[in-house]
Amino acid sequence: MDKSLTQIVLLMFRKFILKTKGVTIHHHTAFSNIVFKGKATIEPYCRLIGLPTITIGKNFYMNSGCHLLGEIVIGDDVMIGPKTVIWGRDHGIGKGRLVREQEHSVAPIEIGDDVWIAANVTILKGVKIGKGAVVGAGAVVVKDVPDYAIVVGNPAKVVKYRE
C-alpha cells in the first residue's frame, strides 16, 4: 500500500476509534500525542501537536482554525473560539546568533475547568489560566490569569471577575 494511502487509512481508523469514545475531529485537522478524557469536538482546519502531550478534559469544544503546540493541559468544559493559538514554546533571541539557529524555550500551559477562550486569542508558554476564566477576543495572554477573571487586550489584563 502507498505510504500516503496507509497514513489516510490509519487516520480514518484513529478518528473512528475516537468517535466511539465521543470525540469528533472534523476534516483537515492534524493531531498527534493527544489524550482525550471525555467528549470533545474539534472543528475543521485545526492543528494539535503535543510536545510531549496535550491532555484534554471532558466536554471540550474547539472552533475552526486553531493551533495548539507543546505541553498543554486543558480542564473540563472548556470552549475555544476560532483561530486561537496556544503555543508552548518560542525561539531564543540572544544576540550574536541568528534567531532561526537558536534553541527553543519551552514551558507547559495549563487551562482550568469552565474556561471560555474567545476568537483570535494567543496564549504563550508557561501561562496558567484559572478555573472559570474568560479570555476576550484578540487577547494575548503572557502571564497567569486568576480564577473567574475576565481578561482582554494585548497584553491581556483583568477587567473584572465573573459573578
C-alpha positions, 0 to 999 in steps of 0.5 A, a space after each residue: 500500500 502507498 505510504 500516503 494511502 496507509 497514513 489516510 487509512 490509519 487516520 480514518 481508523 484513529 478518528 473512528 476509534 475516537 468517535 466511539 469514545 465521543 470525540 469528533 475531529 472534523 476534516 483537515 485537522 492534524 493531531 498527534 500525542 493527544 489524550 482525550 478524557 471525555 467528549 470533545 469536538 474539534 472543528 475543521 482546519 485545526 492543528 494539535 501537536 503535543 510536545 510531549 502531550 496535550 491532555 484534554 478534559 471532558 466536554 471540550 469544544 474547539 472552533 475552526 482554525 486553531 493551533 495548539 503546540 507543546 505541553 498543554 493541559 486543558 480542564 473540563 468544559 472548556 470552549 475555544 473560539 476560532 483561530 486561537 493559538 496556544 503555543 508552548 514554546 518560542 525561539 531564543 533571541 540572544 544576540 550574536 546568533 541568528 534567531 532561526 539557529 537558536 534553541 527553543 524555550 519551552 514551558 507547559 500551559 495549563 487551562 482550568 475547568 469552565 474556561 471560555 477562550 474567545 476568537 483570535 486569542 494567543 496564549 504563550 508558554 508557561 501561562 496558567 489560566 484559572 478555573 472559570 476564566 474568560 479570555 476576550 477576543 484578540 487577547 494575548 495572554 503572557 502571564 497567569 490569569 486568576 480564577 473567574 477573571 475576565 481578561 482582554 487586550 494585548 497584553 491581556 489584563 483583568 477587567 473584572 471577575 465573573 459573578 
